[in-house]
Each structure stands twice: as C-alpha cells, then as structure tokens.
Amino acid sequence: MTMKKVNLTIISASLLTLVLFFMILYSKGFERILNSMFSTKFPSGSRIPLHELFLQHLEMVAISSLIAIAAGLVLGIFVTTRHGGEFKESLLKLVNFGQTFPSAALLALVIPIVGYGIEGALIALTIYSLMPIVYNVVTGIEEVPKDVLEAAKGMGMTERETYVKVKIPLALNAILGGIRTAVVINISAATLAATAGAGGLGVLVVNGVKTFDMILILEGSIPVTLFAIIVELVLKDMQKRVVFTR
C-alpha cells in the first residue's frame, strides 16, 4: 500500500513537471491558451521570456534556501547543546514572532537598508525561510525521549556522539519537515521579490496587478504554484524514504 502511494506521488510530480516545462519552454503556446480564455492589454505577451523569469526565480529560491538550511541546522543544534542552551528560549521567542511576520513586511524592512535588487530579496527570503527550520530542529531534538538519551549516556557516548548517533537521527523527520515547509514557503514568497527589483516570476504577477491584466497574473502565478507543488511532492517523498530507511 505504501509503495502505491509513493508511486502516485512520483507520477504526480512527474506529470506536473512536464506541464511546467511546457509552459516555460513553449511560453507562446501557454500565452495562446490563456488568450483564448481571457482578454489582455498586451497581445504580444511579456517582454521578458518566461524561461528567463523562471531561472531568476529558481536562483533566488535555491540560494536563499541553501543558506537558510545551513544556518538553521547550525543554530538549531547549537541552542540545544549545553554551550548554547542559554540562548534557546530567546531564539525560539524570536522565531515564533518571526513566523507571524508577513514576508512582504520583512521585505519592506530590508529594502531601505540594503537597497533594491537581488541582494535585499535574498536576505529577506533567507531570514523568512530560516525560521521554520530552526523551530523544527529544536523541537525535533527536544522531543527525543529522555530514556533513550539516558541509555546513550549509560553506554558512554559523548555529547557529540549522542547528537550524531541518537538525537539527529531520531529528530530527522521533524528536521526534514521544517526544511520542506521552508522551501515551499520560499517559492511563493520569492514572488514578492519582484517589488524589490529582483526579478523572477513575480514580475508578471506584479505587472498584471498594476494593469489589471489577468493573463499576466496567471502567466506568473500558475508556474509558481506548480513549482511549489512539485517541490512539496518531491521533498515529501524524499522525507518518507530517508526516515523509513533509517
């Protein structure tokens, strides 16, 4: 039964990927389909090729997500150790507050400091996607049963060995869940980066909203939605495989 579910996940992700590739590589055909359903103020379509905007979007998501994952793992693990335990409560309060903070507001705070462009967008996206990772790392490690830790201590394991062999493996499901959530959120939040002049698929959405053009809005929002769903399905399947095989 499990294999059937996994196969369905892979098949769904593959089909959606094919649809997304069609939209990006054959953007004119995608535009014609939208033109047949909606009216537009720009019959010639977007001036910037869709594949170029998608690559910009992918670049922002990839860079900010990788930095957030690395920083989130280091921070989350550090505050659960005896050396960083004193910072745990303050960090979690900050993370909980940050997760209620709108991504648009965070971007608005960063832009006046860093300026327009991809740098400000990357900083805002990294900070925003960092929070669910840190939270899940800390929560996952803290939820490791005390009797398991006592058994590890009784076996003579050092703190480092306890983390490598016990805490992190048992918290892996929660950690991977946090990473999955962060990346998916990041894909949608990167749409707002267009308001900071960072490019991406959000350019179409923002221009569409400004001009009340439904086709531009859909041309940007549909690929973003498909991209987020595909990443969610793939990471969820990877999470199940990694956790199940351990």
VOPAGU-2260 file (C-alpha; in pm, 1 decimal, decimal comma):
REM VOPAGU-2260
SITE   aa  ch    i         X         Y         Z
SITE  MET   A    0       0,0       0,0       0,0
SITE  THR   A    1     289,2     232,1      86,6
SITE  MET   A    2     460,7     163,8    -245,9
SITE  LYS   A    3     143,7     256,8    -433,0
SITE  LYS   A    4     129,2     589,2    -251,9
SITE  VAL   A    5     495,2     658,2    -324,5
SITE  ASN   A    6     447,8     573,9    -691,8
SITE  LEU   A    7     145,9     801,4    -712,8
SITE  THR   A    8     349,4    1082,6    -560,6
SITE  ILE   A    9     630,8    1035,4    -810,7
SITE  ILE   A   10     391,6    1005,9   -1105,1
SITE  SER   A   11     202,2    1319,7    -997,1
SITE  ALA   A   12     525,7    1516,6    -958,0
SITE  SER   A   13     649,8    1394,1   -1298,0
SITE  LEU   A   14     329,3    1491,6   -1477,2
SITE  LEU   A   15     324,7    1835,3   -1315,7
SITE  THR   A   16     691,2    1881,9   -1408,7
SITE  LEU   A   17     610,0    1807,7   -1773,0
SITE  VAL   A   18     328,1    2063,4   -1763,4
SITE  LEU   A   19     560,3    2321,6   -1605,5
SITE  PHE   A   20     831,6    2257,8   -1865,0
SITE  PHE   A   21     575,1    2301,3   -2143,8
SITE  MET   A   22     468,7    2637,2   -2000,1
SITE  ILE   A   23     827,5    2757,9   -1967,2
SITE  LEU   A   24     978,3    2622,5   -2289,4
SITE  TYR   A   25     670,9    2689,9   -2505,3
SITE  SER   A   26     559,2    3011,5   -2339,4
SITE  LYS   A   27     394,2    3141,0   -2657,2
SITE  GLY   A   28     171,1    2833,8   -2666,1
SITE  PHE   A   29      90,1    2887,9   -2298,8
SITE  GLU   A   30       2,4    3251,0   -2374,5
SITE  ARG   A   31    -223,6    3146,0   -2661,8
SITE  ILE   A   32    -415,1    2912,5   -2430,6
SITE  LEU   A   33    -463,2    3195,8   -2179,3
SITE  ASN   A   34    -556,8    3438,7   -2457,9
SITE  SER   A   35    -834,2    3204,3   -2566,2
SITE  MET   A   36    -990,6    3228,6   -2219,4
SITE  PHE   A   37    -916,4    3585,8   -2112,1
SITE  SER   A   38    -871,2    3925,6   -2270,2
SITE  THR   A   39    -537,5    4104,7   -2241,0
SITE  LYS   A   40    -399,3    4456,1   -2276,6
SITE  PHE   A   41     -71,3    4316,1   -2409,0
SITE  PRO   A   42    -142,8    4084,2   -2706,4
SITE  SER   A   43     230,0    4038,6   -2769,7
SITE  GLY   A   44     275,5    3894,4   -2420,7
SITE  SER   A   45     553,5    3959,3   -2171,0
SITE  ARG   A   46     863,7    4140,1   -2298,4
SITE  ILE   A   47    1089,5    3918,0   -2082,3
SITE  PRO   A   48    1089,7    3546,1   -2181,4
SITE  LEU   A   49     915,1    3323,3   -1929,4
SITE  HIS   A   50    1213,3    3087,9   -1901,9
SITE  GLU   A   51    1436,6    3381,0   -1802,7
SITE  LEU   A   52    1199,4    3485,4   -1524,4
SITE  PHE   A   53    1170,7    3125,6   -1407,5
SITE  LEU   A   54    1550,9    3088,1   -1387,9
SITE  GLN   A   55    1570,8    3410,2   -1185,2
SITE  HIS   A   56    1303,2    3274,4    -951,9
SITE  LEU   A   57    1481,2    2939,6    -922,3
SITE  GLU   A   58    1812,1    3111,5    -846,3
SITE  MET   A   59    1662,4    3318,0    -563,1
SITE  VAL   A   60    1489,0    3017,3    -409,7
SITE  ALA   A   61    1793,5    2790,7    -439,1
SITE  ILE   A   62    2044,6    3036,7    -290,7
SITE  SER   A   63    1826,9    3159,2      -3,6
SITE  SER   A   64    1705,6    2806,3      80,1
SITE  LEU   A   65    2057,5    2659,3      90,7
SITE  ILE   A   66    2181,6    2939,0     318,1
SITE  ALA   A   67    1873,5    2905,0     540,8
SITE  ILE   A   68    1913,3    2527,1     567,4
SITE  ALA   A   69    2281,6    2552,1     662,1
SITE  ALA   A   70    2225,9    2834,9     911,8
SITE  GLY   A   71    1907,7    2679,0    1050,8
SITE  LEU   A   72    2074,6    2345,5    1121,5
SITE  VAL   A   73    2374,0    2511,0    1290,5
SITE  LEU   A   74    2160,5    2746,5    1501,7
SITE  GLY   A   75    1901,0    2483,1    1592,4
SITE  ILE   A   76    2158,2    2225,9    1700,8
SITE  PHE   A   77    2372,6    2483,4    1883,4
SITE  VAL   A   78    2095,3    2610,0    2112,7
SITE  THR   A   79    2010,6    2253,8    2219,3
SITE  THR   A   80    2366,7    2186,7    2336,6
SITE  ARG   A   81    2496,0    2267,5    2684,8
SITE  HIS   A   82    2700,2    2552,6    2535,5
SITE  GLY   A   83    2407,5    2722,4    2362,0
SITE  GLY   A   84    2119,2    2627,2    2590,4
SITE  GLU   A   85    2102,4    2974,2    2744,6
SITE  PHE   A   86    2007,9    3121,4    2405,3
SITE  LYS   A   87    1735,7    2867,4    2325,2
SITE  GLU   A   88    1440,4    3044,1    2486,8
SITE  SER   A   89    1528,2    3382,1    2332,8
SITE  LEU   A   90    1581,6    3228,9    1989,2
SITE  LEU   A   91    1251,4    3039,6    1997,8
SITE  LYS   A   92    1065,1    3355,5    2100,7
SITE  LEU   A   93    1224,8    3539,9    1810,9
SITE  VAL   A   94    1140,4    3255,3    1571,1
SITE  ASN   A   95     779,0    3236,8    1688,3
SITE  PHE   A   96     742,9    3611,5    1643,4
SITE  GLY   A   97     911,1    3598,4    1303,7
SITE  GLN   A   98     677,3    3329,2    1175,2
SITE  THR   A   99     380,2    3559,8    1236,4
SITE  PHE   A  100     554,6    3842,4    1047,4
SITE  PRO   A  101     434,1    3881,3     685,8
SITE  SER   A  102     702,4    3819,7     423,1
SITE  ALA   A  103     603,6    4142,1     246,7
SITE  ALA   A  104     665,5    4340,3     565,7
SITE  LEU   A  105    1006,9    4178,3     612,1
SITE  LEU   A  106    1098,0    4266,9     254,7
SITE  ALA   A  107     983,2    4623,7     315,2
SITE  LEU   A  108    1215,3    4648,9     617,3
SITE  VAL   A  109    1518,6    4510,1     432,6
SITE  ILE   A  110    1492,2    4720,8     114,6
SITE  PRO   A  111    1561,8    5062,1     280,2
SITE  ILE   A  112    1874,9    4915,4     440,2
SITE  VAL   A  113    2019,1    4710,8     152,9
SITE  GLY   A  114    1853,1    4879,9    -142,0
SITE  TYR   A  115    1668,9    4746,0    -446,1
SITE  GLY   A  116    1793,8    4436,9    -622,7
SITE  ILE   A  117    1850,5    4068,5    -564,7
SITE  GLU   A  118    2067,4    4119,7    -253,3
SITE  GLY   A  119    1784,1    4259,7     -43,4
SITE  ALA   A  120    1545,3    3992,5    -168,6
SITE  LEU   A  121    1791,2    3713,8     -82,4
SITE  ILE   A  122    1840,4    3847,7     270,8
SITE  ALA   A  123    1464,7    3871,2     331,9
SITE  LEU   A  124    1396,3    3525,4     182,2
SITE  THR   A  125    1679,6    3367,0     381,1
SITE  ILE   A  126    1559,0    3512,5     710,5
SITE  TYR   A  127    1198,1    3416,0     641,8
SITE  SER   A  128    1277,4    3056,6     543,6
SITE  LEU   A  129    1527,0    3021,4     829,0
SITE  MET   A  130    1260,1    3033,2    1099,5
SITE  PRO   A  131    1063,6    2709,7    1035,2
SITE  ILE   A  132    1392,1    2520,8    1000,4
SITE  VAL   A  133    1528,3    2642,6    1333,3
SITE  TYR   A  134    1197,1    2573,5    1506,3
SITE  ASN   A  135    1171,4    2217,5    1374,5
SITE  VAL   A  136    1535,8    2136,5    1451,5
SITE  VAL   A  137    1498,0    2249,6    1811,9
SITE  THR   A  138    1157,1    2086,2    1856,3
SITE  GLY   A  139    1269,5    1759,2    1697,3
SITE  ILE   A  140    1579,4    1730,5    1915,6
SITE  GLU   A  141    1392,6    1832,9    2231,3
SITE  GLU   A  142    1130,0    1562,7    2170,4
SITE  VAL   A  143    1383,0    1277,6    2171,6
SITE  PRO   A  144    1275,0    1050,6    2462,1
SITE  LYS   A  145    1471,4    1105,2    2783,9
SITE  ASP   A  146    1512,7     732,5    2844,8
SITE  VAL   A  147    1684,7     697,1    2506,6
SITE  LEU   A  148    1926,6     975,3    2599,5
SITE  GLU   A  149    1991,1     814,8    2937,1
SITE  ALA   A  150    2068,0     486,1    2763,8
SITE  ALA   A  151    2311,5     663,1    2530,4
SITE  LYS   A  152    2479,7     828,9    2827,9
SITE  GLY   A  153    2498,0     494,2    3006,3
SITE  MET   A  154    2677,9     349,9    2704,6
SITE  GLY   A  155    2948,0     612,6    2749,7
SITE  MET   A  156    2859,0     830,2    2449,0
SITE  THR   A  157    2994,5    1182,7    2440,6
SITE  GLU   A  158    2763,9    1476,7    2364,3
SITE  ARG   A  159    2885,3    1480,9    2003,8
SITE  GLU   A  160    2824,2    1106,8    1963,7
SITE  THR   A  161    2478,8    1143,3    2119,1
SITE  TYR   A  162    2387,9    1406,2    1859,1
SITE  VAL   A  163    2529,8    1214,1    1563,8
SITE  LYS   A  164    2401,4     868,1    1658,4
SITE  VAL   A  165    2086,0     940,9    1858,8
SITE  LYS   A  166    1938,8    1291,5    1863,0
SITE  ILE   A  167    1971,3    1394,5    1497,6
SITE  PRO   A  168    1861,0    1055,5    1353,9
SITE  LEU   A  169    1553,7    1049,4    1581,1
SITE  ALA   A  170    1475,5    1414,8    1503,9
SITE  LEU   A  171    1532,9    1371,0    1130,1
SITE  ASN   A  172    1163,1    1352,0    1040,4
SITE  ALA   A  173    1090,2    1684,2    1212,9
SITE  ILE   A  174    1404,2    1845,6    1065,2
SITE  LEU   A  175    1321,3    1739,7     709,8
SITE  GLY   A  176     962,5    1855,6     762,8
SITE  GLY   A  177    1089,7    2200,0     858,3
SITE  ILE   A  178    1315,4    2215,1     552,2
SITE  ARG   A  179    1026,6    2111,0     326,2
SITE  THR   A  180     798,9    2377,0     472,2
SITE  ALA   A  181    1067,5    2644,5     442,0
SITE  VAL   A  182    1146,2    2571,7      76,0
SITE  VAL   A  183     780,0    2564,8     -28,7
SITE  ILE   A  184     711,7    2891,7     155,5
SITE  ASN   A  185    1021,5    3037,2      -5,2
SITE  ILE   A  186     895,5    2960,6    -356,0
SITE  SER   A  187     577,6    3160,2    -301,1
SITE  ALA   A  188     748,0    3437,2    -101,3
SITE  ALA   A  189    1002,2    3486,7    -381,6
SITE  THR   A  190     714,1    3618,5    -593,2
SITE  LEU   A  191     720,1    3934,3    -380,3
SITE  ALA   A  192    1087,6    3987,8    -465,9
SITE  ALA   A  193     972,9    4150,0    -790,6
SITE  THR   A  194     863,1    4452,2    -588,3
SITE  ALA   A  195    1227,7    4491,2    -482,2
SITE  GLY   A  196    1351,4    4478,4    -841,1
SITE  ALA   A  197    1491,7    4126,1    -801,4
SITE  GLY   A  198    1308,4    3975,2   -1098,4
SITE  GLY   A  199    1151,6    3630,8   -1101,1
SITE  LEU   A  200     801,8    3517,1   -1189,0
SITE  GLY   A  201     662,6    3779,3    -955,1
SITE  VAL   A  202     738,5    4039,1   -1223,6
SITE  LEU   A  203     445,3    3908,6   -1427,0
SITE  VAL   A  204     215,3    3896,2   -1124,2
SITE  VAL   A  205     304,6    4249,9   -1011,3
SITE  ASN   A  206     269,2    4393,4   -1362,5
SITE  GLY   A  207     -59,5    4209,2   -1404,7
SITE  VAL   A  208    -198,2    4352,1   -1082,9
SITE  LYS   A  209     -85,0    4703,1   -1178,0
SITE  THR   A  210    -250,6    4685,0   -1519,6
SITE  PHE   A  211    -546,4    4465,7   -1419,7
SITE  ASP   A  212    -430,5    4207,1   -1674,0
SITE  MET   A  213    -547,4    3858,6   -1579,2
SITE  ILE   A  214    -323,9    3685,5   -1834,5
SITE  LEU   A  215      -4,0    3834,9   -1690,2
SITE  ILE   A  216    -115,1    3738,1   -1340,6
SITE  LEU   A  217    -187,2    3379,2   -1444,5
SITE  GLU   A  218     128,0    3356,1   -1654,1
SITE  GLY   A  219     328,9    3424,4   -1340,1
SITE  SER   A  220     118,3    3262,0   -1069,1
SITE  ILE   A  221      46,5    2926,0   -1239,1
SITE  PRO   A  222     416,5    2832,2   -1282,7
SITE  VAL   A  223     488,8    2940,5    -923,1
SITE  THR   A  224     202,9    2724,8    -794,5
SITE  LEU   A  225     312,3    2423,2    -999,1
SITE  PHE   A  226     674,1    2472,4    -890,3
SITE  ALA   A  227     570,4    2477,8    -522,4
SITE  ILE   A  228     350,7    2168,0    -557,2
SITE  ILE   A  229     625,7    1973,6    -739,0
SITE  VAL   A  230     886,2    2060,9    -475,1
SITE  GLU   A  231     641,4    1971,3    -196,2
SITE  LEU   A  232     570,2    1629,5    -351,7
SITE  VAL   A  233     936,6    1552,0    -420,5
SITE  LEU   A  234    1061,6    1659,1     -76,7
SITE  LYS   A  235     776,4    1477,4      97,4
SITE  ASP   A  236     863,4    1157,6     -89,2
SITE  MET   A  237    1233,7    1202,4      -7,5
SITE  GLN   A  238    1146,6    1258,5     358,2
SITE  LYS   A  239     948,0     935,0     373,3
SITE  ARG   A  240    1225,9     739,8     204,9
SITE  VAL   A  241    1504,0     877,8     426,7
SITE  VAL   A  242    1313,0     835,8     752,4
SITE  PHE   A  243    1177,0     492,3     655,8
SITE  THR   A  244    1516,7     352,4     557,4
SITE  ARG   A  245    1696,9     459,9     872,9
